[in-house]
Amino acid sequence: MTVERAAKSDFVLVNLFREPIGAPMPPDAVNALVEAAGRREPQATASPVGVRQ
């Protein structure tokens, strides 16, 4: 999948489905993403703090 406006970004986590496309995701959105992944896979030890490290 290629999102033209996001492909030019230097950031790792960027908006792909909402405006502004290609902009860095705000910290709250990253935290929500990591927490949701942790709820789906309770054996994982991912946390927002661990991801930032």
N, C-alpha and C positions, 0 to 999 in steps of 0.2 A: 504494500500500500504506500503510495506516495502522495503527500499533501504538499503541493508546491510551496505555499507560504511557510510551512513548517520546515521544509527541507533545508532552507537557508539559515535556520537558527543554530546557534552554538550551544543552546541549552539542552539538557538531557530530558527534562520533563516539560513539555509544552502543550498548550491547548490545541487539540486536533478537531474538536467537534463544536466548539463555541467560539465566538468572537472574543477577543482578537486572536485569530488563528496564528499559531507560531509564537505567540508570546509566552514567556515563562509562566508556569502554573504558580499561583500564590501559595504560600505555606499552608494555609488552611485546606486548600484543595489537595495538596500532597498528603497531609495528615489524614484526611478523610479517605483517600485512596489506599494508603497503607493500612489503616484500621479496618477498612472493608475487606482487604485481602486477608488480614489476620482472622477475621470472623469466618471467612470461607475455609481457611485452613488452620484450625486451632493448634495443630502440631508445630506450625512455623513459629519462629521466635522474632519475627519482624516487628519493629516498632518505629514510629516516626523518628525517635532519637537515634536508633541504630542505623537507619537509612542515611541520616545526615553524616554519620561518622565516616 
